[in-house]
Amino acid sequence: MVSTALTDEQRMIVGLAEELAEDEMAEEAFEWEGRTPWPNLERLADRGLLGLAIPEAYGGGGMGPFEELLVIEAIGRVCPDTAWLLVLDSIAPVALARFGTDVAKRRYLPPVCEGETTMAIAISEPEAGSDVTAMNTRVEREGGEYYLTGEKTWVSAVPDSEAAVVWARFPDGDIGSVVIEFEAEGVDVLTEYENMAGRIQTHFLMDEVHVPEAALLVTDRDDWTAQLRQLNWERVIIAMWTLAVGRCAIERALEYARTREQFGRAIGEFQGMRWKFADMVTRYEAGRSLVYRTASEAREAGEPPDRLASSVTRLFASENTERVVSEALQVFGANGYQRGHPLEYLYRFVRSRRIGHGTDEILKNGIADVLFDRGLWE
């Protein structure tokens, strides 16, 4: 049951995504570790469910982040890997759609909406992770031309992407963003790391990479502020993916608890086990309500969620879903702890959300900053 009023079109989108996930993604849902589920992206594209927040002129759905969130929830509870790619497609491509030139949009967005490629976003550096202000990657202007120099690390989706949105410092000292292609002269991929969930993250260098004027995204302080605010949608969308993983874990554990017998009865009949499920569902439903409240308020206001609401939502979802998935794994006992079991994989995958795209500690700092600056209810 969706926790907010939806239009007929939104309900149709949810129903289409749920049907697609159950009928065509469920069987192979836990066979993708370390690989990209391209067939699923093609299925989503065929049904018009990719790039929902991208304008129709560039192959998208012409909707918004709220509709993307709905699809991520519907897909994520069945196939978290496919839903995670939807999360990534809601970040760099949406930034390009919001701030890019028409030339860049026509060049890079249609292939993403057709499920042919993804698009990376490069922010972190070896000496500038959570502290974005320490960023050293820079754009220089020489004779009317722009050149990008620096390095980025922990970048997701590089093997599947033709291009990336790169955050960098401009000559006036402000941070902005540009688009580069990985095949461009001066781009050198140094290392590909495999994280706990089996996904690849990349470290690459840029040495005087030529940036055409059409590839400039954010170059002034006003657009930079708008780009930062857009990240609040990212936090809420990631929170929804995280909760969808929690629901996936709960549903699998519930099915097991109904059929697994010990001491002559199903383990789901024991009070200790039933309380475990009550706790998991309470955490899940509380987080889901936060997501829908934050997203609905932003949709009604016609602007990104504010920093406090998005940070609280993301933090609560990340911390509590890790607990939910851990308890769901506990239901399976030794079976769930074995490499290759869906719950073992979900635990490794969901653990990343307390680190990537904003650590727990950075989110807490952001929450406290808002509280001490303006209070909670002002």
C-alpha positions as CSV (number, residue, x, y, z in Angstrom):
1,M,0.0,0.0,0.0
2,V,1.4,3.4,-1.0
3,S,1.6,5.9,1.8
4,T,0.4,8.9,-0.1
5,A,-2.3,9.9,-2.6
6,L,-1.2,9.1,-6.1
7,T,-2.6,10.2,-9.5
8,D,-4.1,7.6,-11.8
9,E,-0.9,7.9,-14.0
10,Q,1.3,7.3,-11.0
11,R,-0.7,4.3,-9.9
12,M,-0.4,2.9,-13.4
13,I,3.4,3.4,-13.3
14,V,3.5,1.5,-9.9
15,G,1.4,-1.3,-11.2
16,L,3.4,-1.6,-14.4
17,A,6.7,-1.7,-12.5
18,E,5.4,-4.2,-9.9
19,E,4.1,-6.5,-12.7
20,L,7.4,-6.3,-14.6
21,A,9.5,-7.0,-11.5
22,E,7.5,-10.0,-10.5
23,D,7.0,-11.5,-13.9
24,E,10.4,-10.9,-15.6
25,M,13.0,-10.0,-12.9
26,A,12.3,-12.2,-9.8
27,E,13.7,-15.5,-11.1
28,E,17.2,-14.0,-11.7
29,A,17.1,-11.3,-9.0
30,F,20.1,-12.7,-7.1
31,E,22.3,-13.8,-10.0
32,W,23.7,-10.4,-10.9
33,E,26.3,-9.8,-8.2
34,G,29.1,-7.9,-9.9
35,R,27.3,-7.8,-13.2
36,T,25.0,-5.2,-14.8
37,P,21.4,-6.5,-15.4
38,W,21.2,-5.1,-18.9
39,P,18.2,-7.2,-19.9
40,N,16.2,-5.6,-17.1
41,L,17.2,-2.1,-18.1
42,E,16.0,-2.9,-21.6
43,R,12.7,-4.2,-20.2
44,L,12.3,-1.0,-18.3
45,A,13.1,1.1,-21.3
46,D,10.6,-0.8,-23.5
47,R,7.9,0.1,-21.0
48,G,8.9,3.7,-20.6
49,L,10.1,3.3,-17.1
50,L,13.7,4.6,-17.6
51,G,14.6,8.2,-17.3
52,L,11.2,9.3,-15.9
53,A,12.7,12.6,-14.7
54,I,14.3,13.3,-18.1
55,P,12.4,15.6,-20.5
56,E,10.5,13.8,-23.3
57,A,12.6,15.8,-25.8
58,Y,15.6,13.7,-24.8
59,G,13.9,10.3,-24.6
60,G,12.7,10.5,-21.0
61,G,9.3,10.4,-19.3
62,G,9.0,14.1,-18.7
63,M,7.9,13.5,-15.1
64,G,10.0,14.0,-11.9
65,P,11.9,12.4,-9.1
66,F,8.8,11.4,-7.2
67,E,7.8,9.1,-10.1
68,E,11.4,7.7,-10.1
69,L,11.1,7.0,-6.4
70,L,7.9,5.0,-7.0
71,V,9.6,2.8,-9.6
72,I,12.7,2.2,-7.5
73,E,10.5,1.0,-4.6
74,A,8.5,-1.4,-6.9
75,I,11.6,-2.8,-8.5
76,G,13.9,-2.8,-5.5
77,R,11.8,-5.1,-3.3
78,V,12.3,-7.8,-6.1
79,C,15.6,-7.0,-7.7
80,P,17.8,-4.6,-5.7
81,D,20.6,-4.6,-8.4
82,T,18.3,-3.3,-11.1
83,A,16.8,-0.7,-8.7
84,W,20.3,0.5,-7.8
85,L,21.0,1.3,-11.5
86,L,17.7,3.3,-11.4
87,V,19.2,5.2,-8.4
88,L,22.3,6.0,-10.4
89,D,20.3,7.1,-13.4
90,S,18.5,9.6,-11.1
91,I,21.7,11.4,-10.3
92,A,24.2,12.2,-13.1
93,P,21.6,12.1,-16.0
94,V,19.2,14.3,-14.0
95,A,21.9,16.8,-13.2
96,L,22.7,17.0,-16.9
97,A,19.0,17.4,-17.8
98,R,18.7,20.2,-15.2
99,F,21.9,22.1,-15.9
100,G,23.3,21.0,-19.2
101,T,23.3,22.5,-22.7
102,D,20.9,21.3,-25.4
103,V,23.9,19.8,-27.2
104,A,25.0,17.8,-24.3
105,K,21.5,16.6,-23.5
106,R,21.0,15.4,-27.0
107,R,24.3,13.6,-27.0
108,Y,24.2,11.7,-23.7
109,L,20.6,11.4,-22.4
110,P,18.8,9.3,-25.1
111,P,21.1,6.3,-24.7
112,V,20.5,6.3,-20.9
113,C,16.8,6.4,-21.4
114,E,17.0,3.6,-23.9
115,G,18.9,1.3,-21.5
116,E,22.0,1.3,-23.6
117,T,24.4,2.9,-21.2
118,T,24.6,4.5,-17.8
119,M,26.2,7.7,-16.6
120,A,28.7,8.2,-13.7
121,I,29.0,11.0,-11.3
122,A,32.5,11.8,-10.0
123,I,32.8,13.8,-6.8
124,S,35.2,12.1,-4.3
125,E,38.9,12.5,-4.5
126,P,41.7,10.8,-2.5
127,E,42.0,13.8,-0.2
128,A,38.4,15.1,-0.6
129,G,35.8,12.6,0.4
130,S,33.2,13.9,2.8
131,D,35.0,17.3,2.7
132,V,34.0,18.5,-0.8
133,T,35.6,21.9,-0.1
134,A,39.0,20.3,-0.2
135,M,38.5,19.3,-3.9
136,N,41.6,19.8,-6.0
137,T,40.2,18.8,-9.5
138,R,40.1,22.1,-11.4
139,V,38.9,23.6,-14.7
140,E,41.3,26.1,-16.3
141,R,40.6,28.4,-19.1
142,E,43.3,29.1,-21.8
143,G,42.5,31.2,-24.8
144,G,38.8,30.7,-24.6
145,E,39.1,26.9,-24.2
146,Y,38.5,24.9,-21.0
147,Y,40.7,22.1,-19.6
148,L,40.1,19.7,-16.7
149,T,42.9,18.4,-14.5
150,G,42.7,16.3,-11.3
151,E,41.7,12.8,-10.1
152,K,38.5,11.1,-8.8
153,T,38.0,7.9,-6.8
154,W,35.2,5.6,-5.6
155,V,33.3,6.4,-8.8
156,S,30.5,3.9,-9.5
157,A,29.3,2.7,-12.9
158,V,32.4,3.7,-14.9
159,P,32.6,0.3,-16.8
160,D,29.0,0.8,-18.0
161,S,29.3,4.5,-18.7
162,E,30.4,6.5,-21.7
163,A,30.6,9.7,-19.8
164,A,30.6,11.2,-16.3
165,V,29.4,14.4,-14.6
166,V,32.6,15.6,-12.8
167,W,32.6,18.1,-10.0
168,A,35.6,20.5,-10.2
169,R,36.8,23.9,-9.0
170,F,36.6,26.8,-11.5
171,P,39.1,29.6,-11.9
172,D,37.1,31.9,-9.7
173,G,37.3,29.4,-6.9
174,D,33.7,28.2,-7.0
175,I,32.9,24.5,-7.4
176,G,30.9,23.5,-10.5
177,S,30.5,20.6,-12.8
178,V,31.3,19.5,-16.4
179,V,30.7,16.4,-18.6
180,I,33.6,14.4,-19.9
181,E,33.9,11.1,-21.8
182,F,36.1,8.3,-20.5
183,E,37.6,7.8,-24.0
184,A,38.7,11.5,-24.1
185,E,42.4,12.3,-24.5
186,G,43.9,12.8,-21.0
187,V,41.6,10.5,-19.1
188,D,43.5,7.6,-17.5
189,V,41.7,4.9,-15.5
190,L,44.2,3.9,-12.8
191,T,42.4,1.3,-10.6
192,E,39.1,-0.6,-10.4
193,Y,38.2,-1.6,-6.9
194,E,35.7,-4.3,-6.0
195,N,33.6,-3.5,-2.9
196,M,31.9,-5.8,-0.4
197,A,28.8,-6.1,-2.7
198,G,30.9,-7.1,-5.7
199,R,30.4,-3.8,-7.5
200,I,33.2,-2.0,-9.2
201,Q,34.4,1.5,-8.2
202,T,37.0,3.4,-10.2
203,H,39.9,5.7,-9.6
204,F,40.9,7.8,-12.6
205,L,43.1,10.8,-13.6
206,M,42.4,13.7,-15.8
207,D,45.3,15.6,-17.3
208,E,44.3,18.7,-19.3
209,V,41.2,17.1,-20.7
210,H,39.6,19.4,-23.2
211,V,36.1,20.4,-22.2
212,P,34.0,21.8,-25.0
213,E,31.8,24.8,-23.9
214,A,28.8,22.7,-24.6
215,A,30.0,20.2,-21.9
216,L,29.9,22.9,-19.1
217,L,27.1,22.3,-16.6
218,V,27.4,24.4,-13.5
219,T,29.8,27.4,-13.6
220,D,28.4,30.0,-11.3
221,R,27.4,30.2,-7.6
222,D,23.6,30.3,-8.2
223,D,23.6,27.1,-10.2
224,W,26.0,25.5,-7.7
225,T,23.6,26.2,-4.9
226,A,20.8,24.7,-7.0
227,Q,22.9,21.6,-7.7
228,L,23.6,21.2,-4.0
229,R,19.8,21.4,-3.3
230,Q,19.2,18.8,-6.0
231,L,21.3,16.4,-3.9
232,N,18.5,16.4,-1.4
233,W,16.4,14.4,-3.9
234,E,19.3,12.0,-4.2
235,R,19.2,11.4,-0.4
236,V,15.5,10.6,-0.5
237,I,15.7,8.4,-3.5
238,I,18.6,6.4,-2.0
239,A,16.6,6.1,1.2
240,M,13.7,4.5,-0.8
241,W,16.1,2.1,-2.4
242,T,17.5,1.2,1.0
243,L,14.0,0.5,2.4
244,A,13.0,-1.5,-0.6
245,V,16.0,-3.8,0.1
246,G,14.7,-4.1,3.7
247,R,11.3,-5.1,2.4
248,C,12.9,-7.7,0.1
249,A,14.8,-9.1,3.1
250,I,11.6,-9.2,5.3
251,E,9.5,-11.0,2.6
252,R,12.1,-13.6,2.1
253,A,12.6,-14.2,5.8
254,L,8.8,-14.4,6.3
255,E,8.4,-17.1,3.7
256,Y,11.2,-19.1,5.3
257,A,9.8,-18.7,8.8
258,R,6.5,-20.1,7.7
259,T,8.0,-23.3,6.2
260,R,11.2,-24.0,8.2
261,E,10.4,-26.4,11.1
262,Q,12.3,-27.0,14.3
263,F,11.1,-28.8,17.4
264,G,8.1,-30.0,15.5
265,R,6.7,-26.6,14.4
266,A,7.3,-23.8,12.0
267,I,9.9,-21.3,13.5
268,G,7.5,-18.5,12.8
269,E,5.2,-19.8,15.5
270,F,7.7,-19.0,18.3
271,Q,7.1,-15.8,20.1
272,G,10.8,-14.7,19.9
273,M,10.7,-15.0,16.2
274,R,7.4,-13.2,15.8
275,W,8.7,-10.3,17.9
276,K,11.7,-10.1,15.6
277,F,9.3,-9.7,12.6
278,A,7.3,-7.1,14.4
279,D,10.4,-5.1,15.1
280,M,11.6,-5.4,11.4
281,V,8.3,-4.2,10.0
282,T,8.1,-1.3,12.5
283,R,11.5,0.0,11.4
284,Y,10.6,-0.5,7.7
285,E,7.2,1.2,7.9
286,A,8.6,4.2,9.9
287,G,11.3,4.7,7.4
288,R,8.9,4.4,4.4
289,S,6.5,6.9,6.0
290,L,9.4,9.4,6.3
291,V,10.3,8.9,2.7
292,Y,6.8,9.5,1.4
293,R,6.2,12.5,3.7
294,T,9.5,14.2,2.6
295,A,9.0,13.4,-1.1
296,S,5.3,14.5,-1.0
297,E,6.1,17.8,0.7
298,A,8.8,18.5,-1.9
299,R,6.5,17.5,-4.8
300,E,3.7,19.8,-3.5
301,A,6.2,22.7,-3.1
302,G,7.6,22.1,-6.5
303,E,11.2,22.1,-5.3
304,P,13.8,19.7,-3.9
305,P,13.3,18.5,-0.2
306,D,15.1,20.7,2.4
307,R,18.3,19.6,3.9
308,L,16.9,18.7,7.3
309,A,14.1,16.5,6.0
310,S,16.2,14.7,3.4
311,S,19.1,14.1,5.8
312,V,16.8,12.7,8.6
313,T,15.1,10.5,6.1
314,R,18.3,9.1,4.6
315,L,19.9,8.6,8.0
316,F,17.0,6.8,9.5
317,A,16.6,4.5,6.4
318,S,20.3,3.6,6.3
319,E,20.8,2.8,10.0
320,N,17.5,1.0,10.4
321,T,17.6,-1.0,7.2
322,E,21.0,-2.4,8.1
323,R,19.4,-3.7,11.3
324,V,16.4,-5.0,9.5
325,V,18.5,-7.0,7.0
326,S,20.7,-8.3,9.7
327,E,17.7,-9.6,11.7
328,A,16.3,-11.1,8.5
329,L,19.6,-12.9,7.9
330,Q,19.4,-14.2,11.5
331,V,16.0,-15.8,10.7
332,F,17.8,-18.1,8.2
333,G,20.6,-19.0,10.7
334,A,23.7,-20.6,9.2
335,N,21.9,-20.8,5.8
336,G,21.7,-17.0,5.6
337,Y,25.3,-16.6,6.5
338,Q,26.6,-18.6,3.6
339,R,28.2,-16.9,0.6
340,G,25.8,-16.8,-2.2
341,H,22.6,-16.7,-0.1
342,P,20.3,-13.8,-0.9
343,L,20.4,-12.5,2.6
344,E,24.1,-12.6,2.9
345,Y,24.3,-10.5,-0.3
346,L,21.6,-8.1,0.8
347,Y,23.5,-7.4,4.0
348,R,26.7,-6.6,2.1
349,F,24.9,-4.5,-0.4
350,V,22.8,-2.4,2.0
351,R,25.8,-1.8,4.3
352,S,27.2,0.6,1.6
353,R,24.4,3.0,2.3
354,R,25.9,4.1,5.6
355,I,29.1,5.2,3.7
356,G,28.5,6.1,0.1
357,H,26.8,9.3,-1.1
358,G,27.1,10.8,2.5
359,T,28.2,8.9,5.6
360,D,26.0,8.6,8.7
361,E,28.3,11.1,10.4
362,I,28.1,13.7,7.6
363,L,24.3,13.4,7.6
364,K,24.2,13.9,11.4
365,N,26.4,17.0,11.1
366,G,24.0,18.4,8.5
367,I,21.0,17.7,10.7
368,A,22.7,19.4,13.7
369,D,23.8,22.4,11.6
370,V,20.2,23.1,10.6
371,L,19.0,22.7,14.1
372,F,21.5,25.1,15.6
373,D,21.0,27.5,12.7
374,R,17.2,27.8,12.6
375,G,15.7,25.3,15.0
376,L,13.5,22.4,14.2
377,W,10.1,23.9,13.5
378,E,10.9,27.3,12.2
